Amino acid sequence: MQQLAHKAESISGVKQSGNAIITAFVYFHNPYFADRWDNEFYKEMFEDVWRLVANKLPNVFS
């Protein structure tokens, strides 16, 4: 997973957000994981993804 995170950072140009980028696509788009989304660990991961979307990604596309 860490190798994918580094690759995501390399492609996106958004440093220290690779894990959030990968998490967005692995866990939070796939209904297979829906029963786990209430888990406290997933809530923390979701917050990381949300911070990425809310704060960093708009800068990538501008």
C-alpha positions, -999 to +999 in steps of 0.1 A: +000+000+000+028+024+008+043+019-027+009+029-042+008+059-019+042+071-031+031+066-067-001+086-061+020+114-047+043+113-076+015+114-102-006+140-084+022+163-072+004+165-038+030+155-012+022+136+020-013+127+008-007+095-010-024+074+016-055+096+015-056+094-023-053+056-023-078+053+005-104+074-014-103+049-042-098+016-023-123+021+006-147+049+001-159+043-034-165+006-030-198-006-014-180-038-004-165-019+025-197-001+035-203-022+066-169-010+079-174+027+074-187+032+109-155+018+124-135+045+143-104+037+122-124+044+090-137+076+103-101+089+108-092+077+073-123+094+059-113+127+076-078+124+059-095+119+025-119+148+031-090+172+040-073+162+008-104+169-013-114+201+005-079+217+008-054+203-017-070+189-048-085+223-059-049+236-061-038+207-083-064+216-109-060+253-110 
